Amino acid sequence: MSSRLNPDDQKHVEEYLLLPQHQVERRPFRPWLLLAVVVIVVIGLGLLSRLLSYLAL
């Protein structure tokens, strides 16, 4: 993919991206953990909703 920047600007961008604060190692994405958290939150909010409706009636 060719860059639309002129060579001098492209050099500045590459230098910027090579700075240490942009080289952070990240843990791998775990979709099953995200799914589990979402399911737990939905179940928890559902139970809270039922509790509040029970107390309101």
C-alpha positions in Angstrom: 0.0 0.0 0.0 1.5 3.3 -1.1 1.6 6.2 1.3 -0.1 9.6 0.4 2.5 11.4 2.5 5.6 12.9 1.1 8.8 11.0 2.1 9.8 13.5 4.8 6.4 13.3 6.5 6.4 9.5 6.2 9.8 9.4 7.9 8.4 11.5 10.8 5.4 9.2 11.2 7.6 6.1 11.2 9.9 7.7 13.9 6.9 8.6 16.0 5.6 5.0 15.8 8.9 3.6 16.8 9.0 5.5 20.1 8.9 3.3 23.2 5.5 4.4 24.4 4.0 3.0 21.2 5.7 -0.4 21.6 3.5 -1.8 24.4 3.2 -5.6 24.6 -0.5 -6.6 24.9 -2.0 -9.7 26.2 -3.8 -11.8 23.5 -7.5 -11.1 23.1 -9.6 -13.8 24.8 -13.2 -13.8 23.4 -14.4 -16.5 25.7 -13.5 -14.4 28.8 -15.3 -11.5 27.3 -18.4 -13.6 26.6 -18.3 -15.0 30.2 -18.2 -11.5 31.7 -21.1 -10.3 29.5 -23.2 -13.3 30.4 -22.5 -12.9 34.1 -23.4 -9.2 33.9 -26.6 -9.9 32.1 -27.6 -12.6 34.5 -26.7 -10.3 37.5 -28.8 -7.4 36.1 -31.7 -9.8 35.4 -31.6 -11.0 39.0 -31.4 -7.5 40.3 -34.4 -6.5 38.2 -36.4 -9.4 39.5 -35.4 -8.5 43.1 -36.5 -4.9 42.6 -39.8 -5.9 41.0 -40.5 -8.2 43.9 -39.7 -5.5 46.5 -41.8 -2.9 44.5 -45.0 -5.0 44.5 
